[in-house]
Structure formats: structure tokens, C-alpha cells
Amino acid sequence: MRRNRAMVLALGGLSACLLACLLYRHGPSASWFPGCLFHRFTGLDCPGCGMTRAAHASLHGRFGEAFRFNPVGMVLVSAALLGLGLELIGWMRGTALPVRFQIGRRGAWWLFGIVMVFWILRNIPIWPFTLLAPP
């Protein structure tokens, strides 16, 4: 059982590394990446707009630039990766770690609200809200 879990984790990690290498090497404007369909059809920024460019900047060590592309996304993705890492370690051990991210139903609604407010504010075309839109 533990060997199967290690294999799943290794394949997932290898896939993530491959995607990170492709993004690092070719950038967010590579022909294989479709871009944001919501932005293409509406001209508005979705809550995830700028995240591919932010990931690319992060992979190159430019964290300030990454935060400028999508501040909420960078914070939430970082927290999600930390939580995922903790869960994967517990899953590999076969028992949950004593430290876990448990946001619950109320926390999930708060996160949903934060993302929705961010989505609305970043599309208001006046300063200071224009600072939330990706450059």
C-alpha cells in the first residue's frame, strides 16, 4: 500500500516538475498554453488572470513581480501548496499529521467571498482598483 502511494506521489511530482520546467523555459506566452478564455471572450480579468505569468516570475525568483500579477492568487496558491504538502506527507505516512489546514465550511465561504470581491474590484477601471489588474 505504501509503495503504491509513493508511486502516485512520484508520478504527480514528476508531472508537476515537467510543467514547471516547460513554464520556466518557454514562458506564459508559449503556443501550447491557451491563455485565459474568460478574458479573451469578455475583455475582463478573472480571479486567476495573471497567475501563469506570476508562476513564471516566481520560477525565476522575481516574487515582487509575481505578486504584482495576481496578489490574491499568490497568497492563496502558496497556502494551498503548503496545505497540500502537509496532507501528502500525512497520506504517505498513513496517518494525518497533527498540523493541518482545516478551514471548514465557514472558511470556504470566506475564501469564496474574498475571491469574488477581488474579481469585482480588479475590473473597476479607476485607481486604486487598477492596481489589482495584471499589467
Backbone as JSON, one array per atom type, in Angstrom:
{
  "sequence": "MRRNRAMVLALGGLSACLLACLLYRHGPSASWFPGCLFHRFTGLDCPGCGMTRAAHASLHGRFGEAFRFNPVGMVLVSAALLGLGLELIGWMRGTALPVRFQIGRRGAWWLFGIVMVFWILRNIPIWPFTLLAPP",
  "N": [[0.83, -1.2, 0.0], [1.89, 1.26, 0.85], [3.89, 1.51, -1.01], [2.45, 1.85, -3.38], [1.34, 4.34, -2.88], [3.64, 5.89, -2.8], [4.41, 5.67, -5.45], [2.3, 6.95, -6.81], [2.62, 9.51, -5.75], [5.2, 10.09, -6.69], [4.8, 10.08, -9.49], [2.96, 12.18, -9.71], [4.53, 14.29, -8.71], [6.58, 14.29, -10.6], [5.14, 15.0, -12.9], [4.32, 17.59, -12.16], [6.83, 18.83, -11.96], [7.68, 18.64, -14.6], [5.8, 20.29, -15.92], [6.44, 22.7, -14.62], [9.06, 23.05, -15.52], [8.61, 23.37, -18.28], [7.13, 25.76, -18.23], [9.02, 27.45, -17.06], [11.04, 27.47, -18.98], [9.81, 28.15, -21.48], [7.96, 30.15, -20.99], [4.93, 32.11, -20.26], [3.66, 32.79, -22.62], [3.81, 30.77, -24.45], [3.03, 28.68, -27.24], [1.6, 26.39, -26.63], [0.04, 26.96, -24.48], [-3.23, 27.96, -23.71], [-4.1, 30.42, -22.64], [-6.22, 32.86, -20.95], [-9.5, 32.13, -21.26], [-11.83, 33.39, -20.4], [-11.03, 36.08, -20.26], [-10.39, 36.47, -22.92], [-12.9, 36.28, -24.19], [-14.54, 38.17, -22.85], [-13.03, 40.4, -22.2], [-12.55, 41.14, -19.64], [-10.84, 40.71, -16.48], [-10.35, 37.62, -14.91], [-10.43, 35.99, -11.63], [-8.13, 34.45, -11.7], [-6.51, 35.5, -13.65], [-3.34, 36.38, -14.75], [-1.96, 34.56, -13.21], [-0.41, 32.58, -14.48], [1.69, 34.07, -15.52], [2.58, 35.02, -13.09], [3.43, 32.64, -11.87], [5.5, 32.0, -13.62], [7.23, 34.2, -13.17], [7.79, 33.7, -10.47], [9.14, 31.26, -10.63], [11.47, 32.19, -11.7], [12.47, 33.59, -9.62], [11.51, 36.14, -9.14], [9.7, 37.46, -7.08], [8.31, 39.74, -6.22], [7.38, 40.81, -8.63], [5.78, 38.68, -9.37], [3.83, 38.81, -7.39], [2.68, 41.2, -8.11], [1.38, 40.54, -10.49], [-0.78, 38.91, -9.65], [-1.97, 39.33, -6.71], [-3.73, 38.16, -4.75], [-4.02, 35.58, -5.72], [-1.36, 34.63, -5.52], [-0.98, 34.51, -2.75], [-3.04, 32.72, -1.98], [-2.44, 30.42, -3.52], [0.09, 29.79, -2.53], [-0.55, 29.16, 0.15], [-2.26, 27.01, -0.35], [-0.5, 25.18, -1.53], [1.22, 24.67, 0.61], [-0.61, 23.51, 2.42], [-1.39, 21.29, 0.87], [1.05, 19.96, 0.71], [1.42, 19.23, 3.43], [-0.78, 17.51, 3.74], [-0.1, 15.5, 1.88], [2.24, 14.46, 3.0], [1.17, 13.36, 5.35], [-0.54, 11.51, 4.14], [1.29, 9.82, 2.89], [2.54, 8.76, 5.14], [0.48, 7.38, 6.2], [-1.05, 8.22, 8.26], [-2.65, 11.07, 9.56], [-1.0, 14.23, 9.9], [-0.3, 16.11, 12.91], [-0.54, 18.81, 12.46], [-2.6, 20.61, 10.43], [-4.33, 22.13, 7.65], [-7.39, 23.16, 8.17], [-10.08, 24.52, 7.06], [-12.81, 24.46, 7.03], [-16.41, 24.75, 6.52], [-17.3, 27.39, 6.9], [-14.9, 28.85, 6.57], [-14.38, 28.19, 3.92], [-16.45, 29.55, 2.64], [-15.69, 32.16, 3.27], [-13.25, 32.33, 1.86], [-14.27, 32.03, -0.74], [-15.8, 34.37, -0.88], [-13.77, 36.33, -0.66], [-12.34, 35.87, -3.02], [-14.34, 36.46, -4.91], [-14.86, 39.2, -4.36], [-12.34, 40.24, -4.95], [-12.31, 39.63, -7.68], [-14.31, 41.32, -8.67], [-13.37, 43.89, -7.87], [-10.89, 44.11, -9.22], [-11.66, 44.64, -11.78], [-12.7, 47.14, -11.91], [-12.35, 50.17, -13.49], [-10.83, 52.34, -12.3], [-8.37, 54.17, -10.4], [-7.73, 53.18, -7.05], [-8.12, 50.61, -7.86], [-7.25, 49.68, -10.29], [-4.72, 48.83, -9.79], [-4.94, 46.24, -9.02], [-5.35, 44.77, -11.27], [-3.73, 42.66, -13.66], [-0.58, 43.65, -15.07]],
  "CA": [[0.0, 0.0, 0.0], [2.76, 2.43, 0.93], [4.62, 1.58, -2.27], [1.53, 2.45, -4.35], [1.24, 5.77, -2.56], [4.89, 6.52, -3.23], [4.4, 5.72, -6.92], [1.36, 8.01, -7.18], [3.26, 10.77, -5.38], [6.32, 10.31, -7.59], [4.27, 10.45, -10.8], [2.41, 13.53, -9.59], [5.65, 15.22, -8.58], [7.26, 14.34, -11.9], [4.28, 15.79, -13.79], [4.41, 18.99, -11.73], [8.17, 19.31, -12.33], [7.7, 18.79, -16.06], [5.06, 21.52, -16.24], [7.22, 23.84, -14.14], [10.2, 23.22, -16.44], [8.09, 23.94, -19.53], [6.79, 27.15, -17.98], [10.27, 28.16, -16.81], [11.82, 27.58, -20.22], [9.09, 28.74, -22.62], [7.19, 31.31, -20.57], [3.47, 32.02, -20.32], [3.13, 33.07, -23.96], [4.1, 29.64, -25.33], [1.88, 28.32, -28.09], [0.87, 25.26, -26.06], [-0.85, 27.44, -23.41], [-4.33, 28.69, -24.36], [-4.42, 31.73, -22.06], [-7.49, 32.95, -20.22], [-10.64, 32.18, -22.16], [-12.75, 34.4, -19.89], [-10.52, 37.39, -20.7], [-10.47, 36.52, -24.39], [-14.28, 36.48, -24.63], [-15.2, 39.3, -22.21], [-12.14, 41.54, -22.01], [-12.4, 41.36, -18.21], [-9.89, 39.82, -15.81], [-10.93, 36.68, -13.94], [-9.57, 35.95, -10.44], [-6.87, 33.76, -11.98], [-5.72, 36.19, -14.67], [-2.01, 36.77, -14.28], [-1.32, 33.52, -12.41], [0.64, 31.91, -15.24], [2.83, 35.0, -15.52], [3.08, 35.04, -11.7], [4.19, 31.4, -11.67], [6.73, 32.15, -14.4], [8.09, 35.12, -12.44], [8.22, 33.01, -9.25], [10.15, 30.27, -11.01], [12.7, 32.92, -11.98], [12.87, 34.28, -8.4], [11.01, 37.52, -9.12], [8.48, 37.31, -6.3], [7.58, 41.01, -6.24], [6.69, 40.86, -9.92], [4.72, 37.66, -9.32], [2.75, 39.35, -6.55], [2.03, 42.27, -8.89], [0.49, 39.93, -11.47], [-2.01, 38.43, -9.0], [-1.63, 39.26, -5.28], [-4.57, 37.21, -4.02], [-3.67, 34.25, -6.2], [-0.07, 34.22, -4.98], [-1.17, 34.16, -1.33], [-3.87, 31.51, -1.88], [-1.72, 29.27, -4.08], [1.14, 29.44, -1.56], [-1.19, 28.48, 1.28], [-2.77, 25.73, -0.83], [0.64, 24.27, -1.71], [1.64, 24.26, 1.94], [-1.62, 22.57, 2.91], [-1.29, 20.06, 0.09], [2.26, 19.27, 1.16], [1.14, 18.61, 4.73], [-1.68, 16.38, 3.53], [0.62, 14.44, 1.18], [3.12, 13.81, 3.97], [0.3, 12.51, 6.17], [-1.04, 10.4, 3.31], [2.4, 8.89, 2.71], [2.77, 8.09, 6.42], [-0.68, 6.56, 6.53], [-1.74, 8.86, 9.37], [-2.63, 12.53, 9.4], [-0.1, 14.99, 10.75], [-1.03, 16.9, 13.91], [-0.74, 20.16, 11.91], [-3.35, 20.54, 9.17], [-5.17, 23.27, 7.28], [-8.8, 22.8, 8.16], [-10.78, 25.8, 7.02], [-14.22, 24.2, 7.27], [-17.42, 25.34, 5.64], [-17.29, 28.84, 7.06], [-13.68, 29.33, 5.94], [-14.54, 28.06, 2.47], [-17.3, 30.66, 2.2], [-14.86, 33.37, 3.35], [-12.36, 32.31, 0.71], [-15.09, 32.29, -1.92], [-16.13, 35.8, -0.84], [-12.56, 37.1, -0.94], [-12.05, 35.74, -4.45], [-15.37, 37.19, -5.67], [-14.62, 40.63, -4.19], [-11.14, 40.52, -5.73], [-12.7, 39.57, -9.09], [-15.06, 42.55, -8.99], [-12.53, 45.08, -7.69], [-9.82, 44.22, -10.21], [-12.23, 45.04, -13.06], [-13.16, 48.53, -11.83], [-11.28, 50.87, -14.21], [-10.34, 53.57, -11.68], [-7.37, 53.97, -9.38], [-6.61, 52.27, -6.9], [-8.5, 49.26, -8.24], [-6.46, 49.27, -11.45], [-3.5, 48.19, -9.29], [-5.22, 44.81, -8.84], [-5.35, 44.12, -12.59], [-2.38, 42.32, -14.08], [-0.04, 44.6, -16.06]],
  "C": [[0.87, 1.26, 0.0], [3.54, 2.61, -0.36], [3.74, 2.2, -3.36], [1.4, 3.95, -4.13], [2.49, 6.5, -3.01], [4.93, 6.66, -4.75], [3.47, 6.83, -7.41], [1.99, 9.37, -6.9], [4.42, 11.09, -6.32], [5.84, 10.73, -8.98], [3.67, 11.86, -10.78], [3.49, 14.58, -9.49], [6.4, 15.39, -9.89], [6.46, 15.17, -12.9], [4.36, 17.27, -13.46], [5.75, 19.59, -12.12], [8.27, 19.53, -13.84], [6.98, 20.07, -16.48], [5.82, 22.76, -15.81], [8.41, 24.11, -15.05], [9.75, 23.83, -17.77], [7.77, 25.42, -19.36], [8.05, 27.99, -17.78], [10.99, 28.46, -18.13], [11.11, 28.38, -21.31], [8.24, 29.94, -22.25], [5.69, 31.15, -20.78], [2.88, 32.28, -21.7], [3.44, 31.95, -24.95], [2.84, 29.22, -26.07], [1.05, 27.2, -27.51], [-0.11, 25.7, -24.96], [-1.95, 28.3, -23.99], [-4.59, 30.08, -23.83], [-5.79, 31.71, -21.4], [-8.64, 33.12, -21.21], [-11.66, 33.22, -21.72], [-12.32, 35.79, -20.37], [-10.64, 37.54, -22.21], [-11.89, 36.86, -24.85], [-14.93, 37.73, -24.06], [-14.35, 40.56, -22.14], [-11.92, 41.87, -20.55], [-11.39, 40.37, -17.64], [-10.64, 38.91, -14.84], [-10.03, 36.66, -12.7], [-8.22, 35.29, -10.68], [-6.01, 34.44, -13.02], [-4.41, 36.69, -14.06], [-1.29, 35.67, -13.53], [-0.24, 32.77, -13.19], [1.88, 32.79, -15.3], [3.43, 35.09, -14.12], [3.9, 33.79, -11.41], [5.52, 31.46, -12.41], [7.71, 33.07, -13.67], [8.62, 34.46, -11.16], [9.3, 31.99, -9.55], [11.49, 30.92, -11.31], [13.15, 33.75, -10.77], [12.41, 35.71, -8.29], [9.66, 37.55, -8.41], [7.66, 38.6, -6.23], [6.77, 41.16, -7.52], [5.53, 39.86, -9.94], [3.53, 38.16, -8.51], [2.0, 40.45, -7.29], [1.05, 41.71, -9.92], [-0.83, 39.47, -10.86], [-1.74, 38.26, -7.51], [-2.45, 38.22, -4.51], [-4.23, 35.78, -4.43], [-2.36, 33.76, -5.62], [-0.19, 33.8, -3.51], [-1.94, 32.85, -1.22], [-3.15, 30.28, -2.42], [-0.61, 28.83, -3.12], [0.56, 28.68, -0.37], [-1.71, 27.1, 0.86], [-1.64, 24.72, -1.03], [1.18, 23.79, -0.37], [0.68, 23.24, 2.53], [-1.57, 21.23, 2.19], [-0.06, 19.26, 0.5], [2.07, 18.57, 2.49], [0.24, 17.39, 4.58], [-0.97, 15.22, 2.84], [1.59, 13.72, 2.11], [2.31, 12.89, 4.87], [-0.21, 11.3, 5.4], [0.05, 9.36, 3.1], [2.67, 8.1, 3.99], [1.63, 7.15, 6.79], [-1.46, 7.09, 7.71], [-1.6, 10.37, 9.23], [-1.63, 13.16, 10.36], [-0.9, 15.77, 11.78], [-1.32, 18.33, 13.44], [-1.42, 20.01, 10.56], [-4.05, 21.86, 8.92], [-6.61, 22.77, 7.22], [-9.6, 24.1, 8.21], [-12.27, 25.64, 7.27], [-15.13, 24.92, 6.29], [-17.4, 26.86, 5.7], [-16.06, 29.47, 6.39], [-13.75, 29.25, 4.43], [-15.4, 29.19, 1.92], [-16.53, 31.98, 2.26], [-13.9, 33.44, 2.17], [-13.1, 32.62, -0.58], [-15.42, 33.78, -2.0], [-14.93, 36.67, -1.18], [-12.24, 37.06, -2.43], [-13.06, 36.51, -5.28], [-15.18, 38.71, -5.56], [-13.39, 41.05, -4.99], [-11.48, 40.57, -7.22], [-13.41, 40.87, -9.5], [-14.15, 43.77, -8.95], [-11.47, 45.23, -8.78], [-10.33, 44.63, -11.59], [-12.83, 46.44, -13.03], [-12.05, 49.41, -12.41], [-10.86, 52.22, -13.63], [-9.3, 53.22, -10.62], [-8.05, 53.99, -8.02], [-6.92, 50.84, -7.37], [-7.73, 48.75, -9.46], [-5.14, 48.61, -11.03], [-3.69, 46.69, -9.12], [-5.22, 44.05, -10.16], [-3.93, 43.79, -12.99], [-1.88, 43.3, -15.13], [0.01, 44.01, -17.44]]
}
